[in-house]
Amino acid sequence: MQISFPFLLISPMAQSLEQINQSLHKLEETAIELGEKLHLAHQGYRRVLAQTAHEQLIMSGFTLVRKPIRRNFSISL
């Protein structure tokens, strides 16, 4: 069976190819969403590790001090 539209002919094979294309598009969207969630989870995991390491250093008697980075700029003419 073929369905005709003006300037368009859709056969059953073309319909199944369109369904495959739509499925692949949905799969791509899902992969992107999972990638974003994995990235956020990884950031959270790194934060927890950093906080745990910081707490362990403090309990061991160390002190962490953040110092601003200073850069000297000079212009020669």
N, CA, C and O atoms as a Tripos MOL2 file, in Angstrom:
@<TRIPOS>MOLECULE
protein
  308   307    77     0     0
PROTEIN
NO_CHARGES

@<TRIPOS>ATOM
      1 N           0.8480   -1.1810    0.0000 N.3       1 MET1
      2 CA          0.0000    0.0000    0.0000 C.3       1 MET1
      3 C           0.8890    1.2380    0.0000 C.2       1 MET1
      4 O           1.9020    1.2770    0.6980 O.2       1 MET1
      5 N           0.5220    2.2240   -0.7610 N.am      2 GLN2
      6 CA          1.2460    3.4800   -0.8040 C.3       2 GLN2
      7 C           0.2860    4.6200   -0.5340 C.2       2 GLN2
      8 O          -0.8600    4.6080   -0.9810 O.2       2 GLN2
      9 N           0.7620    5.5890    0.1930 N.am      3 ILE3
     10 CA         -0.0500    6.7640    0.5070 C.3       3 ILE3
     11 C           0.5280    7.9310   -0.2780 C.2       3 ILE3
     12 O           1.7270    8.2030   -0.2020 O.2       3 ILE3
     13 N          -0.3100    8.6110   -1.0210 N.am      4 SER4
     14 CA          0.1730    9.7340   -1.8260 C.3       4 SER4
     15 C          -0.2790   11.0580   -1.2340 C.2       4 SER4
     16 O          -1.4310   11.2280   -0.8350 O.2       4 SER4
     17 N           0.6460   11.9720   -1.1890 N.am      5 PHE5
     18 CA          0.3680   13.3550   -0.8220 C.3       5 PHE5
     19 C           0.9060   14.2000   -1.9660 C.2       5 PHE5
     20 O           1.7170   13.7150   -2.7550 O.2       5 PHE5
     21 N           0.4840   15.4230   -2.0710 N.am      6 PRO6
     22 CA          1.0640   16.2610   -3.1380 C.3       6 PRO6
     23 C           2.5890   16.3060   -3.0070 C.2       6 PRO6
     24 O           3.1120   16.6630   -1.9520 O.2       6 PRO6
     25 N           3.2860   15.9510   -4.0600 N.am      7 PHE7
     26 CA          4.7420   15.9650   -4.1380 C.3       7 PHE7
     27 C           5.4170   14.9930   -3.1650 C.2       7 PHE7
     28 O           6.6110   15.1300   -2.8980 O.2       7 PHE7
     29 N           4.6790   14.0180   -2.6320 N.am      8 LEU8
     30 CA          5.2590   13.1060   -1.6560 C.3       8 LEU8
     31 C           4.6450   11.7290   -1.8270 C.2       8 LEU8
     32 O           3.4280   11.5940   -1.9540 O.2       8 LEU8
     33 N           5.4750   10.7270   -1.8290 N.am      9 LEU9
     34 CA          5.0150    9.3530   -1.9310 C.3       9 LEU9
     35 C           5.6220    8.5840   -0.7650 C.2       9 LEU9
     36 O           6.8450    8.4950   -0.6500 O.2       9 LEU9
     37 N           4.7810    8.0310    0.0970 N.am     10 ILE10
     38 CA          5.2680    7.3120    1.2660 C.3      10 ILE10
     39 C           4.8960    5.8470    1.1270 C.2      10 ILE10
     40 O           3.7150    5.5010    1.1110 O.2      10 ILE10
     41 N           5.8810    5.0010    1.0290 N.am     11 SER11
     42 CA          5.6380    3.5610    0.9520 C.3      11 SER11
     43 C           5.7780    2.9760    2.3520 C.2      11 SER11
     44 O           6.2770    3.6520    3.2510 O.2      11 SER11
     45 N           5.3470    1.7290    2.5530 N.am     12 PRO12
     46 CA          5.5140    1.0980    3.8710 C.3      12 PRO12
     47 C           6.9690    1.0820    4.3180 C.2      12 PRO12
     48 O           7.2570    1.2640    5.5010 O.2      12 PRO12
     49 N           7.8910    0.8650    3.3740 N.am     13 MET13
     50 CA          9.3090    0.8490    3.7380 C.3      13 MET13
     51 C           9.7480    2.2310    4.2200 C.2      13 MET13
     52 O          10.4860    2.3490    5.1980 O.2      13 MET13
     53 N           9.2940    3.2620    3.5320 N.am     14 ALA14
     54 CA          9.6380    4.6280    3.9370 C.3      14 ALA14
     55 C           9.0420    4.9330    5.3050 C.2      14 ALA14
     56 O           9.6620    5.6260    6.1120 O.2      14 ALA14
     57 N           7.8410    4.4190    5.5730 N.am     15 GLN15
     58 CA          7.2320    4.6350    6.8900 C.3      15 GLN15
     59 C           8.0780    3.9790    7.9730 C.2      15 GLN15
     60 O           8.3050    4.5770    9.0250 O.2      15 GLN15
     61 N           8.5520    2.7450    7.7290 N.am     16 SER16
     62 CA          9.3600    2.0940    8.7510 C.3      16 SER16
     63 C          10.7180    2.7840    8.8840 C.2      16 SER16
     64 O          11.2740    2.8350    9.9810 O.2      16 SER16
     65 N          11.2560    3.3110    7.7970 N.am     17 LEU17
     66 CA         12.4930    4.0870    7.9070 C.3      17 LEU17
     67 C          12.2690    5.3490    8.7260 C.2      17 LEU17
     68 O          13.1310    5.7480    9.5090 O.2      17 LEU17
     69 N          11.1170    5.9720    8.5460 N.am     18 GLU18
     70 CA         10.7840    7.1540    9.3390 C.3      18 GLU18
     71 C          10.6480    6.7840   10.8210 C.2      18 GLU18
     72 O          11.0820    7.5330   11.6960 O.2      18 GLU18
     73 N          10.0460    5.6280   11.0910 N.am     19 GLN19
     74 CA          9.9190    5.1670   12.4760 C.3      19 GLN19
     75 C          11.3020    4.8970   13.0820 C.2      19 GLN19
     76 O          11.5590    5.2310   14.2380 O.2      19 GLN19
     77 N          12.1810    4.2920   12.2890 N.am     20 ILE20
     78 CA         13.5490    4.0510   12.7570 C.3      20 ILE20
     79 C          14.2370    5.3800   13.0390 C.2      20 ILE20
     80 O          14.9140    5.5270   14.0560 O.2      20 ILE20
     81 N          14.0650    6.3400   12.1490 N.am     21 ASN21
     82 CA         14.6640    7.6620   12.3220 C.3      21 ASN21
     83 C          14.1440    8.3290   13.5980 C.2      21 ASN21
     84 O          14.9150    8.9170   14.3560 O.2      21 ASN21
     85 N          12.8400    8.2340   13.8270 N.am     22 GLN22
     86 CA         12.2620    8.8200   15.0380 C.3      22 GLN22
     87 C          12.7960    8.1150   16.2860 C.2      22 GLN22
     88 O          13.0960    8.7650   17.2870 O.2      22 GLN22
     89 N          12.9150    6.7980   16.2280 N.am     23 SER23
     90 CA         13.4500    6.0430   17.3640 C.3      23 SER23
     91 C          14.8970    6.4350   17.6460 C.2      23 SER23
     92 O          15.2980    6.5890   18.8000 O.2      23 SER23
     93 N          15.6740    6.5920   16.5770 N.am     24 LEU24
     94 CA         17.0720    7.0110   16.7530 C.3      24 LEU24
     95 C          17.1450    8.4160   17.3380 C.2      24 LEU24
     96 O          18.0110    8.7030   18.1650 O.2      24 LEU24
     97 N          16.2420    9.2890   16.9120 N.am     25 HIS25
     98 CA         16.2150   10.6480   17.4490 C.3      25 HIS25
     99 C          15.8810   10.6260   18.9460 C.2      25 HIS25
    100 O          16.5030   11.3370   19.7340 O.2      25 HIS25
    101 N          14.8970    9.8060   19.3300 N.am     26 LYS26
    102 CA         14.5460    9.6830   20.7520 C.3      26 LYS26
    103 C          15.7110    9.1070   21.5380 C.2      26 LYS26
    104 O          15.9810    9.5400   22.6580 O.2      26 LYS26
    105 N          16.4080    8.1240   20.9530 N.am     27 LEU27
    106 CA         17.5620    7.5160   21.6110 C.3      27 LEU27
    107 C          18.6660    8.5500   21.8080 C.2      27 LEU27
    108 O          19.3120    8.5830   22.8550 O.2      27 LEU27
    109 N          18.8810    9.3940   20.8020 N.am     28 GLU28
    110 CA         19.8820   10.4500   20.9030 C.3      28 GLU28
    111 C          19.5190   11.4340   22.0170 C.2      28 GLU28
    112 O          20.3850   11.8300   22.7970 O.2      28 GLU28
    113 N          18.2490   11.8280   22.0970 N.am     29 GLU29
    114 CA         17.8090   12.7440   23.1570 C.3      29 GLU29
    115 C          18.0270   12.1180   24.5320 C.2      29 GLU29
    116 O          18.4750   12.7920   25.4590 O.2      29 GLU29
    117 N          17.7120   10.8370   24.6620 N.am     30 THR30
    118 CA         17.8990   10.1380   25.9280 C.3      30 THR30
    119 C          19.3760   10.0790   26.2950 C.2      30 THR30
    120 O          19.7360   10.2760   27.4550 O.2      30 THR30
    121 N          20.2360    9.8070   25.3080 N.am     31 ALA31
    122 CA         21.6740    9.7490   25.5610 C.3      31 ALA31
    123 C          22.2000   11.1060   26.0250 C.2      31 ALA31
    124 O          23.0370   11.1780   26.9260 O.2      31 ALA31
    125 N          21.7110   12.1750   25.4120 N.am     32 ILE32
    126 CA         22.1370   13.5200   25.8130 C.3      32 ILE32
    127 C          21.6990   13.8060   27.2480 C.2      32 ILE32
    128 O          22.4840   14.3290   28.0390 O.2      32 ILE32
    129 N          20.4530   13.4670   27.5930 N.am     33 GLU33
    130 CA         19.9550   13.6820   28.9550 C.3      33 GLU33
    131 C          20.7740   12.8730   29.9600 C.2      33 GLU33
    132 O          21.1300   13.3800   31.0240 O.2      33 GLU33
    133 N          21.0740   11.6130   29.6240 N.am     34 LEU34
    134 CA         21.8660   10.7820   30.5360 C.3      34 LEU34
    135 C          23.2780   11.3410   30.6900 C.2      34 LEU34
    136 O          23.8440   11.3190   31.7830 O.2      34 LEU34
    137 N          23.8410   11.8390   29.5990 N.am     35 GLY35
    138 CA         25.1660   12.4430   29.6690 C.3      35 GLY35
    139 C          25.1830   13.6600   30.5820 C.2      35 GLY35
    140 O          26.1210   13.8500   31.3560 O.2      35 GLY35
    141 N          24.1400   14.4850   30.4910 N.am     36 GLU36
    142 CA         24.0450   15.6620   31.3600 C.3      36 GLU36
    143 C          23.9160   15.2460   32.8210 C.2      36 GLU36
    144 O          24.5490   15.8360   33.6970 O.2      36 GLU36
    145 N          23.0910   14.2250   33.0820 N.am     37 LYS37
    146 CA         22.9190   13.7540   34.4600 C.3      37 LYS37
    147 C          24.2160   13.1520   34.9870 C.2      37 LYS37
    148 O          24.5610   13.3540   36.1520 O.2      37 LYS37
    149 N          24.9380   12.4170   34.1450 N.am     38 LEU38
    150 CA         26.2070   11.8270   34.5550 C.3      38 LEU38
    151 C          27.2190   12.9180   34.8730 C.2      38 LEU38
    152 O          27.9720   12.8100   35.8420 O.2      38 LEU38
    153 N          27.2380   13.9670   34.0580 N.am     39 HIS39
    154 CA         28.1530   15.0870   34.2930 C.3      39 HIS39
    155 C          27.8570   15.7530   35.6420 C.2      39 HIS39
    156 O          28.7740   16.0410   36.4120 O.2      39 HIS39
    157 N          26.5690   15.9950   35.9210 N.am     40 LEU40
    158 CA         26.1920   16.6030   37.2050 C.3      40 LEU40
    159 C          26.5480   15.6910   38.3740 C.2      40 LEU40
    160 O          27.0220   16.1590   39.4090 O.2      40 LEU40
    161 N          26.3190   14.3900   38.2080 N.am     41 ALA41
    162 CA         26.6460   13.4430   39.2720 C.3      41 ALA41
    163 C          28.1550   13.4280   39.5200 C.2      41 ALA41
    164 O          28.6000   13.3720   40.6660 O.2      41 ALA41
    165 N          28.9310   13.4780   38.4510 N.am     42 HIS42
    166 CA         30.3860   13.4810   38.5800 C.3      42 HIS42
    167 C          30.8660   14.7330   39.3040 C.2      42 HIS42
    168 O          31.7550   14.6590   40.1510 O.2      42 HIS42
    169 N          30.2800   15.8850   38.9740 N.am     43 GLN43
    170 CA         30.6470   17.1230   39.6600 C.3      43 GLN43
    171 C          30.3400   17.0150   41.1540 C.2      43 GLN43
    172 O          31.1480   17.4160   41.9920 O.2      43 GLN43
    173 N          29.1720   16.4730   41.4770 N.am     44 GLY44
    174 CA         28.8050   16.3030   42.8840 C.3      44 GLY44
    175 C          29.7390   15.3540   43.5950 C.2      44 GLY44
    176 O          30.1150   15.5940   44.7430 O.2      44 GLY44
    177 N          30.1210   14.2720   42.9240 N.am     45 TYR45
    178 CA         31.0470   13.2910   43.4980 C.3      45 TYR45
    179 C          32.3990   13.9380   43.7730 C.2      45 TYR45
    180 O          32.9990   13.7060   44.8230 O.2      45 TYR45
    181 N          32.8840   14.7580   42.8220 N.am     46 ARG46
    182 CA         34.1700   15.4300   43.0210 C.3      46 ARG46
    183 C          34.0970   16.4000   44.1930 C.2      46 ARG46
    184 O          35.0530   16.5210   44.9580 O.2      46 ARG46
    185 N          32.9590   17.0980   44.3390 N.am     47 ARG47
    186 CA         32.7830   18.0210   45.4620 C.3      47 ARG47
    187 C          32.8370   17.2660   46.7920 C.2      47 ARG47
    188 O          33.4720   17.7120   47.7480 O.2      47 ARG47
    189 N          32.1610   16.1150   46.8360 N.am     48 VAL48
    190 CA         32.1450   15.3120   48.0630 C.3      48 VAL48
    191 C          33.5560   14.8320   48.3850 C.2      48 VAL48
    192 O          33.9800   14.8830   49.5400 O.2      48 VAL48
    193 N          34.2850   14.3660   47.3720 N.am     49 LEU49
    194 CA         35.6640   13.9140   47.6020 C.3      49 LEU49
    195 C          36.5320   15.0480   48.1210 C.2      49 LEU49
    196 O          37.3130   14.8580   49.0540 O.2      49 LEU49
    197 N          36.3980   16.2340   47.5180 N.am     50 ALA50
    198 CA         37.1940   17.3800   47.9490 C.3      50 ALA50
    199 C          36.8500   17.7640   49.3850 C.2      50 ALA50
    200 O          37.7440   18.0540   50.1810 O.2      50 ALA50
    201 N          35.5610   17.7650   49.7200 N.am     51 GLN51
    202 CA         35.1400   18.1150   51.0790 C.3      51 GLN51
    203 C          35.6560   17.0830   52.0710 C.2      51 GLN51
    204 O          36.1270   17.4430   53.1500 O.2      51 GLN51
    205 N          35.5730   15.8020   51.7180 N.am     52 THR52
    206 CA         36.0510   14.7360   52.6070 C.3      52 THR52
    207 C          37.5490   14.8550   52.8230 C.2      52 THR52
    208 O          38.0250   14.7220   53.9500 O.2      52 THR52
    209 N          38.3000   15.1050   51.7520 N.am     53 ALA53
    210 CA         39.7520   15.2590   51.8710 C.3      53 ALA53
    211 C          40.0890   16.4650   52.7420 C.2      53 ALA53
    212 O          41.0020   16.4120   53.5660 O.2      53 ALA53
    213 N          39.3440   17.5520   52.5510 N.am     54 HIS54
    214 CA         39.5640   18.7610   53.3490 C.3      54 HIS54
    215 C          39.3090   18.4640   54.8230 C.2      54 HIS54
    216 O          40.1030   18.8550   55.6780 O.2      54 HIS54
    217 N          38.2180   17.7820   55.1240 N.am     55 GLU55
    218 CA         37.8960   17.4450   56.5160 C.3      55 GLU55
    219 C          38.9630   16.5290   57.1230 C.2      55 GLU55
    220 O          39.3150   16.6860   58.2920 O.2      55 GLU55
    221 N          39.4730   15.5890   56.3540 N.am     56 GLN56
    222 CA         40.5040   14.6830   56.8630 C.3      56 GLN56
    223 C          41.7940   15.4380   57.1540 C.2      56 GLN56
    224 O          42.4720   15.1640   58.1450 O.2      56 GLN56
    225 N          42.1320   16.3920   56.2850 N.am     57 LEU57
    226 CA         43.3280   17.1980   56.5420 C.3      57 LEU57
    227 C          43.1680   18.0350   57.7940 C.2      57 LEU57
    228 O          44.1000   18.1400   58.5910 O.2      57 LEU57
    229 N          42.0000   18.6320   57.9790 N.am     58 ILE58
    230 CA         41.7560   19.4400   59.1780 C.3      58 ILE58
    231 C          41.8540   18.5690   60.4320 C.2      58 ILE58
    232 O          42.4560   18.9750   61.4250 O.2      58 ILE58
    233 N          41.2620   17.3750   60.3860 N.am     59 MET59
    234 CA         41.3320   16.4770   61.5470 C.3      59 MET59
    235 C          42.7670   16.0380   61.8230 C.2      59 MET59
    236 O          43.1030   15.7000   62.9580 O.2      59 MET59
    237 N          43.6130   16.0420   60.7970 N.am     60 SER60
    238 CA         45.0100   15.6550   60.9650 C.3      60 SER60
    239 C          45.8740   16.8230   61.4270 C.2      60 SER60
    240 O          47.0700   16.6580   61.6670 O.2      60 SER60
    241 N          45.2700   18.0010   61.5510 N.am     61 GLY61
    242 CA         46.0020   19.1500   62.0550 C.3      61 GLY61
    243 C          46.5000   20.0950   60.9750 C.2      61 GLY61
    244 O          47.1950   21.0630   61.2850 O.2      61 GLY61
    245 N          46.1710   19.8480   59.7370 N.am     62 PHE62
    246 CA         46.5900   20.7340   58.6540 C.3      62 PHE62
    247 C          45.5630   21.8360   58.4590 C.2      62 PHE62
    248 O          44.3860   21.6740   58.7800 O.2      62 PHE62
    249 N          46.0180   22.9350   57.9390 N.am     63 THR63
    250 CA         45.1230   24.0410   57.6260 C.3      63 THR63
    251 C          45.2970   24.3960   56.1560 C.2      63 THR63
    252 O          46.4160   24.5850   55.6800 O.2      63 THR63
    253 N          44.2000   24.4820   55.4580 N.am     64 LEU64
    254 CA         44.2510   24.8750   54.0560 C.3      64 LEU64
    255 C          43.9020   26.3500   53.9640 C.2      64 LEU64
    256 O          42.8810   26.7940   54.4870 O.2      64 LEU64
    257 N          44.7520   27.0950   53.3000 N.am     65 VAL65
    258 CA         44.5320   28.5260   53.1270 C.3      65 VAL65
    259 C          44.5220   28.8170   51.6340 C.2      65 VAL65
    260 O          45.4340   28.4310   50.9020 O.2      65 VAL65
    261 N          43.4990   29.4900   51.2070 N.am     66 ARG66
    262 CA         43.4340   29.9050   49.8040 C.3      66 ARG66
    263 C          44.0540   31.2830   49.6840 C.2      66 ARG66
    264 O          43.6660   32.2230   50.3780 O.2      66 ARG66
    265 N          45.0050   31.3810   48.8090 N.am     67 LYS67
    266 CA         45.6470   32.6740   48.5790 C.3      67 LYS67
    267 C          45.2670   33.1560   47.1860 C.2      67 LYS67
    268 O          45.2140   32.3650   46.2440 O.2      67 LYS67
    269 N          45.0060   34.4400   47.0560 N.am     68 PRO68
    270 CA         44.6760   34.9530   45.7190 C.3      68 PRO68
    271 C          45.8990   34.8550   44.8100 C.2      68 PRO68
    272 O          47.0370   35.0170   45.2490 O.2      68 PRO68
    273 N          45.6420   34.5950   43.5730 N.am     69 ILE69
    274 CA         46.7210   34.5370   42.5890 C.3      69 ILE69
    275 C          47.0250   35.9590   42.1430 C.2      69 ILE69
    276 O          46.1420   36.6950   41.7010 O.2      69 ILE69
    277 N          48.2800   36.3240   42.2680 N.am     70 ARG70
    278 CA         48.6870   37.6670   41.8620 C.3      70 ARG70
    279 C          49.5730   37.5520   40.6340 C.2      70 ARG70
    280 O          50.5020   36.7460   40.5840 O.2      70 ARG70
    281 N          49.2720   38.3460   39.6840 N.am     71 ARG71
    282 CA         50.0740   38.3680   38.4660 C.3      71 ARG71
    283 C          50.6080   39.7770   38.2730 C.2      71 ARG71
    284 O          49.8840   40.7660   38.3840 O.2      71 ARG71
    285 N          51.8740   39.8320   37.9850 N.am     72 ASN72
    286 CA         52.5020   41.1340   37.7390 C.3      72 ASN72
    287 C          52.5010   41.4030   36.2420 C.2      72 ASN72
    288 O          52.9760   40.5910   35.4480 O.2      72 ASN72
    289 N          51.9680   42.5360   35.8790 N.am     73 PHE73
    290 CA         51.9480   42.9310   34.4810 C.3      73 PHE73
    291 C          52.8410   44.1510   34.3180 C.2      73 PHE73
    292 O          52.7830   45.0930   35.1090 O.2      73 PHE73
    293 N          53.6480   44.1200   33.3040 N.am     74 SER74
    294 CA         54.4450   45.3020   33.0160 C.3      74 SER74
    295 C          54.3880   45.5560   31.5200 C.2      74 SER74
    296 O          54.3020   44.6290   30.7150 O.2      74 SER74
    297 N          54.4380   46.8150   31.1720 N.am     75 ILE75
    298 CA         54.4010   47.2060   29.7710 C.3      75 ILE75
    299 C          55.6950   47.9280   29.4650 C.2      75 ILE75
    300 O          56.0530   48.9110   30.1140 O.2      75 ILE75
    301 N          56.3740   47.4260   28.4800 N.am     76 SER76
    302 CA         57.6290   48.0730   28.0650 C.3      76 SER76
    303 C          57.4030   48.7990   26.7560 C.2      76 SER76
    304 O          56.8230   48.2560   25.8160 O.2      76 SER76
    305 N          57.8730   50.0370   26.7120 N.am     77 LEU77
    306 CA         57.7660   50.8280   25.4770 C.3      77 LEU77
    307 C          59.1280   51.0760   24.8910 C.2      77 LEU77
    308 O          59.2440   51.7240   23.8500 O.2      77 LEU77
@<TRIPOS>BOND
     1     1     2 1
     2     2     3 1
     3     3     4 2
     4     3     5 am
     5     5     6 1
     6     6     7 1
     7     7     8 2
     8     7     9 am
     9     9    10 1
    10    10    11 1
    11    11    12 2
    12    11    13 am
    13    13    14 1
    14    14    15 1
    15    15    16 2
    16    15    17 am
    17    17    18 1
    18    18    19 1
    19    19    20 2
    20    19    21 am
    21    21    22 1
    22    22    23 1
    23    23    24 2
    24    23    25 am
    25    25    26 1
    26    26    27 1
    27    27    28 2
    28    27    29 am
    29    29    30 1
    30    30    31 1
    31    31    32 2
    32    31    33 am
    33    33    34 1
    34    34    35 1
    35    35    36 2
    36    35    37 am
    37    37    38 1
    38    38    39 1
    39    39    40 2
    40    39    41 am
    41    41    42 1
    42    42    43 1
    43    43    44 2
    44    43    45 am
    45    45    46 1
    46    46    47 1
    47    47    48 2
    48    47    49 am
    49    49    50 1
    50    50    51 1
    51    51    52 2
    52    51    53 am
    53    53    54 1
    54    54    55 1
    55    55    56 2
    56    55    57 am
    57    57    58 1
    58    58    59 1
    59    59    60 2
    60    59    61 am
    61    61    62 1
    62    62    63 1
    63    63    64 2
    64    63    65 am
    65    65    66 1
    66    66    67 1
    67    67    68 2
    68    67    69 am
    69    69    70 1
    70    70    71 1
    71    71    72 2
    72    71    73 am
    73    73    74 1
    74    74    75 1
    75    75    76 2
    76    75    77 am
    77    77    78 1
    78    78    79 1
    79    79    80 2
    80    79    81 am
    81    81    82 1
    82    82    83 1
    83    83    84 2
    84    83    85 am
    85    85    86 1
    86    86    87 1
    87    87    88 2
    88    87    89 am
    89    89    90 1
    90    90    91 1
    91    91    92 2
    92    91    93 am
    93    93    94 1
    94    94    95 1
    95    95    96 2
    96    95    97 am
    97    97    98 1
    98    98    99 1
    99    99   100 2
   100    99   101 am
   101   101   102 1
   102   102   103 1
   103   103   104 2
   104   103   105 am
   105   105   106 1
   106   106   107 1
   107   107   108 2
   108   107   109 am
   109   109   110 1
   110   110   111 1
   111   111   112 2
   112   111   113 am
   113   113   114 1
   114   114   115 1
   115   115   116 2
   116   115   117 am
   117   117   118 1
   118   118   119 1
   119   119   120 2
   120   119   121 am
   121   121   122 1
   122   122   123 1
   123   123   124 2
   124   123   125 am
   125   125   126 1
   126   126   127 1
   127   127   128 2
   128   127   129 am
   129   129   130 1
   130   130   131 1
   131   131   132 2
   132   131   133 am
   133   133   134 1
   134   134   135 1
   135   135   136 2
   136   135   137 am
   137   137   138 1
   138   138   139 1
   139   139   140 2
   140   139   141 am
   141   141   142 1
   142   142   143 1
   143   143   144 2
   144   143   145 am
   145   145   146 1
   146   146   147 1
   147   147   148 2
   148   147   149 am
   149   149   150 1
   150   150   151 1
   151   151   152 2
   152   151   153 am
   153   153   154 1
   154   154   155 1
   155   155   156 2
   156   155   157 am
   157   157   158 1
   158   158   159 1
   159   159   160 2
   160   159   161 am
   161   161   162 1
   162   162   163 1
   163   163   164 2
   164   163   165 am
   165   165   166 1
   166   166   167 1
   167   167   168 2
   168   167   169 am
   169   169   170 1
   170   170   171 1
   171   171   172 2
   172   171   173 am
   173   173   174 1
   174   174   175 1
   175   175   176 2
   176   175   177 am
   177   177   178 1
   178   178   179 1
   179   179   180 2
   180   179   181 am
   181   181   182 1
   182   182   183 1
   183   183   184 2
   184   183   185 am
   185   185   186 1
   186   186   187 1
   187   187   188 2
   188   187   189 am
   189   189   190 1
   190   190   191 1
   191   191   192 2
   192   191   193 am
   193   193   194 1
   194   194   195 1
   195   195   196 2
   196   195   197 am
   197   197   198 1
   198   198   199 1
   199   199   200 2
   200   199   201 am
   201   201   202 1
   202   202   203 1
   203   203   204 2
   204   203   205 am
   205   205   206 1
   206   206   207 1
   207   207   208 2
   208   207   209 am
   209   209   210 1
   210   210   211 1
   211   211   212 2
   212   211   213 am
   213   213   214 1
   214   214   215 1
   215   215   216 2
   216   215   217 am
   217   217   218 1
   218   218   219 1
   219   219   220 2
   220   219   221 am
   221   221   222 1
   222   222   223 1
   223   223   224 2
   224   223   225 am
   225   225   226 1
   226   226   227 1
   227   227   228 2
   228   227   229 am
   229   229   230 1
   230   230   231 1
   231   231   232 2
   232   231   233 am
   233   233   234 1
   234   234   235 1
   235   235   236 2
   236   235   237 am
   237   237   238 1
   238   238   239 1
   239   239   240 2
   240   239   241 am
   241   241   242 1
   242   242   243 1
   243   243   244 2
   244   243   245 am
   245   245   246 1
   246   246   247 1
   247   247   248 2
   248   247   249 am
   249   249   250 1
   250   250   251 1
   251   251   252 2
   252   251   253 am
   253   253   254 1
   254   254   255 1
   255   255   256 2
   256   255   257 am
   257   257   258 1
   258   258   259 1
   259   259   260 2
   260   259   261 am
   261   261   262 1
   262   262   263 1
   263   263   264 2
   264   263   265 am
   265   265   266 1
   266   266   267 1
   267   267   268 2
   268   267   269 am
   269   269   270 1
   270   270   271 1
   271   271   272 2
   272   271   273 am
   273   273   274 1
   274   274   275 1
   275   275   276 2
   276   275   277 am
   277   277   278 1
   278   278   279 1
   279   279   280 2
   280   279   281 am
   281   281   282 1
   282   282   283 1
   283   283   284 2
   284   283   285 am
   285   285   286 1
   286   286   287 1
   287   287   288 2
   288   287   289 am
   289   289   290 1
   290   290   291 1
   291   291   292 2
   292   291   293 am
   293   293   294 1
   294   294   295 1
   295   295   296 2
   296   295   297 am
   297   297   298 1
   298   298   299 1
   299   299   300 2
   300   299   301 am
   301   301   302 1
   302   302   303 1
   303   303   304 2
   304   303   305 am
   305   305   306 1
   306   306   307 1
   307   307   308 2
@<TRIPOS>SUBSTRUCTURE
     1 MET1         2 RESIDUE 1 A MET
     2 GLN2         6 RESIDUE 1 A GLN
     3 ILE3        10 RESIDUE 1 A ILE
     4 SER4        14 RESIDUE 1 A SER
     5 PHE5        18 RESIDUE 1 A PHE
     6 PRO6        22 RESIDUE 1 A PRO
     7 PHE7        26 RESIDUE 1 A PHE
     8 LEU8        30 RESIDUE 1 A LEU
     9 LEU9        34 RESIDUE 1 A LEU
    10 ILE10       38 RESIDUE 1 A ILE
    11 SER11       42 RESIDUE 1 A SER
    12 PRO12       46 RESIDUE 1 A PRO
    13 MET13       50 RESIDUE 1 A MET
    14 ALA14       54 RESIDUE 1 A ALA
    15 GLN15       58 RESIDUE 1 A GLN
    16 SER16       62 RESIDUE 1 A SER
    17 LEU17       66 RESIDUE 1 A LEU
    18 GLU18       70 RESIDUE 1 A GLU
    19 GLN19       74 RESIDUE 1 A GLN
    20 ILE20       78 RESIDUE 1 A ILE
    21 ASN21       82 RESIDUE 1 A ASN
    22 GLN22       86 RESIDUE 1 A GLN
    23 SER23       90 RESIDUE 1 A SER
    24 LEU24       94 RESIDUE 1 A LEU
    25 HIS25       98 RESIDUE 1 A HIS
    26 LYS26      102 RESIDUE 1 A LYS
    27 LEU27      106 RESIDUE 1 A LEU
    28 GLU28      110 RESIDUE 1 A GLU
    29 GLU29      114 RESIDUE 1 A GLU
    30 THR30      118 RESIDUE 1 A THR
    31 ALA31      122 RESIDUE 1 A ALA
    32 ILE32      126 RESIDUE 1 A ILE
    33 GLU33      130 RESIDUE 1 A GLU
    34 LEU34      134 RESIDUE 1 A LEU
    35 GLY35      138 RESIDUE 1 A GLY
    36 GLU36      142 RESIDUE 1 A GLU
    37 LYS37      146 RESIDUE 1 A LYS
    38 LEU38      150 RESIDUE 1 A LEU
    39 HIS39      154 RESIDUE 1 A HIS
    40 LEU40      158 RESIDUE 1 A LEU
    41 ALA41      162 RESIDUE 1 A ALA
    42 HIS42      166 RESIDUE 1 A HIS
    43 GLN43      170 RESIDUE 1 A GLN
    44 GLY44      174 RESIDUE 1 A GLY
    45 TYR45      178 RESIDUE 1 A TYR
    46 ARG46      182 RESIDUE 1 A ARG
    47 ARG47      186 RESIDUE 1 A ARG
    48 VAL48      190 RESIDUE 1 A VAL
    49 LEU49      194 RESIDUE 1 A LEU
    50 ALA50      198 RESIDUE 1 A ALA
    51 GLN51      202 RESIDUE 1 A GLN
    52 THR52      206 RESIDUE 1 A THR
    53 ALA53      210 RESIDUE 1 A ALA
    54 HIS54      214 RESIDUE 1 A HIS
    55 GLU55      218 RESIDUE 1 A GLU
    56 GLN56      222 RESIDUE 1 A GLN
    57 LEU57      226 RESIDUE 1 A LEU
    58 ILE58      230 RESIDUE 1 A ILE
    59 MET59      234 RESIDUE 1 A MET
    60 SER60      238 RESIDUE 1 A SER
    61 GLY61      242 RESIDUE 1 A GLY
    62 PHE62      246 RESIDUE 1 A PHE
    63 THR63      250 RESIDUE 1 A THR
    64 LEU64      254 RESIDUE 1 A LEU
    65 VAL65      258 RESIDUE 1 A VAL
    66 ARG66      262 RESIDUE 1 A ARG
    67 LYS67      266 RESIDUE 1 A LYS
    68 PRO68      270 RESIDUE 1 A PRO
    69 ILE69      274 RESIDUE 1 A ILE
    70 ARG70      278 RESIDUE 1 A ARG
    71 ARG71      282 RESIDUE 1 A ARG
    72 ASN72      286 RESIDUE 1 A ASN
    73 PHE73      290 RESIDUE 1 A PHE
    74 SER74      294 RESIDUE 1 A SER
    75 ILE75      298 RESIDUE 1 A ILE
    76 SER76      302 RESIDUE 1 A SER
    77 LEU77      306 RESIDUE 1 A LEU
